[in-house]
């Protein structure tokens, strides 16, 4: 049998110990091309550009394409 604690940890001690155990929100930066928020150092998911160059071709939704044909 492994080691066990001799006494119960109080709630205050437990809360102080766990004060730094939380998730931090992901940082977002504005895309310089389209202005939408994106994670830094990553290709923009909305326009497909990275550092001013088109890297990925992004498929546009059908609703936008049908509006342009009219």
N, C-alpha and C positions, 0 to 999 in steps of 0.2 A: 504494500500500500504506500502511495506517495505521501509527501509532506502535506500537512493540513495547517490552516491558520489556527493559532492558539485562541484568538478572540475574534469577535465579530467587528467588521469595519463599520464605523458609524456612517450615517447618510451624508453628513457634511464632508467627511474625509473622502468618501466615494465621489461626491460631486466635484470636489476640488481636484481629485485625481483625473476625472473624466472631463475637465473643463476644456481641454484642448482636443478632445476626440470628436471632431465634427468635420463635415465635408465643406470644402471651400467652393464657392460658385466659380464656374469656368469663366475665364477672362475673355471678353469679346472686344474686337477692334473694328472700326468702320472700314469697309472696303474702299480704297481710293478711287476705284472705277465706278461702282454702282452705289456706294454709300450704305449698303446693307451690313448689319453686324455679322462678323465671322470670327472664328478663332484665329489668333495670330500665327504666322508662319505656315498657313495652310491655304490651299487653293480655295477661292471663294465658291461656295456651292451654288450661288445664284447666277453669277456671270461667267465663272470658269477661268478667271484670270489670276495670275500670281506675279507680283512685282511688275505690273504693267504689260505683261505678255499673256496672250490667250494660250492656255495650257490644255484645257479640257473643253470639248464642245458640250454644251449643256442643252439637253432636250427641253424645248419650251412646251408648256401645257397646251392642249388642243384648244382651250377656250380663247387663249390669246391669239392663236393662229387664225381662228375663224373670224375674230374681230378685225384682223388686218386685211382679210380678203374682201370685206364689205366695202 
